Amino acid sequence: MTTVLIVDDHKAFRTSARHLLEAEGFVVVGEAANGHDALELAGELSPDLVLLDIQLPDIDGFAVAKELRQRGERATIVLTSSRDADDYGASIAESGARGFVPKGDLSGAAIAALAK
């Protein structure tokens, strides 16, 4: 089973993502509402995958992804946002994330396709 850390500043999104992913066989091991907590929890929990919102209140998801890579964290990072990938240009690829899933298209299948 794939373990997941969900990072988003909106509790309602974290809750719905948790329910959706758990219903599709993922194990959510933690949730974070900001980038600093995400970095701390990723180190403590060693999830297989980090579902990471780009727009966070303290540091953005791109910076969190880069920091996780610099620390040697092996988790697959999947960025998410309510905006389209086109709005971020090359920043998604440059962050070290495996890919991007718009919040409106979030599904276990979309996450699983990127986690391979």
Buried (B, 14 or more C-beta within 10 A) or exposed (E): EBBBBBBBBBEEBBEBBBEBBEEEEBEBBBBBBBBBBBBEBBEEBEBBBBBBBBEBEEBBBBBBBBBBBEEEBEBBBBBBBEEEBEEBEEBBEEBBBBBBBBBEEBEBEBBBEBBE
